[in-house]
Amino acid sequence: MTRPNIKQHLAFGQGPHICIGAALARQQARVILERLLAPFDGFSIPPETDIRMTPSWVMNAVEELPVTFH
């Protein structure tokens, strides 16, 4: 936790330490998002949106993101 590059965290790792479930997790996320978004023609984020990130040493996450579906 005290390493200097703590904010460069990679959730699935890399090289010989890569998570063996990474490919499956990415595929599941892709399928879920495709099915959830299929009924819509698209979506937009208001141009004046201030995207705030949640501070965390574990991962980078958006605190709130208003989205309008079309």
N, C-alpha and C positions, 0 to 999 in steps of 0.2 A: 503494500500500500504506500510505501514511501518512494517508489521508483520515480525518476524524473519524467518519464513519458506515460504516466498513468492515464491521461486523457486520450491516448492513442489505442485504447482497448478495442480488440476485435472479438466480437461475440462468439464466433465459431472458431477462432484461432487460425493458425496458418502453418504451413510446412508439416513436419511430422506430428505436430500437436493439434492438427485440425480435428474438429468434432466429427465423429463418424456418422452422425445423424444430420449434418448440415445440409446435404443435398435434399434429403427427405423433407426437412423443415422448410426449405425454400420452395420446394414443389408444392407442399401443402398450403403455404401462404399464397402462392400464385393462384392455385385452384380456388381457394376460398375467396380471394379478391375478385377473380373473374366472375364467379357465380353471384357474388353480392352486387357487383356493378353492372351485370348483364342487362337488367331492366332499364337502365338509364342510358341516355345518349352521350352523357359526359358530365363533368363537374367543373366547378370553378372556385377559386379562392379570391375573395375581394382584394383588389390591388393595394388598398391601404392597410391590409392586415399586418399587424406587428406580431411576428412569430416568435414566441418566447420559449426558450429551452429550459427544461428542468435540470438544475445542476445535480450531477450524480457522478460518482467515480465508477459505477457499474456500467452505465450505458448512456447514450445521448437520446433524449426523448423530448418530443414537443409537448409543452404544457397544455396548450389549447390551440385548435386549428378549425376555424369556421369554414365549412364547405357547403356549397349549394349544388344540389344535383339537378340535372336538366332531363 
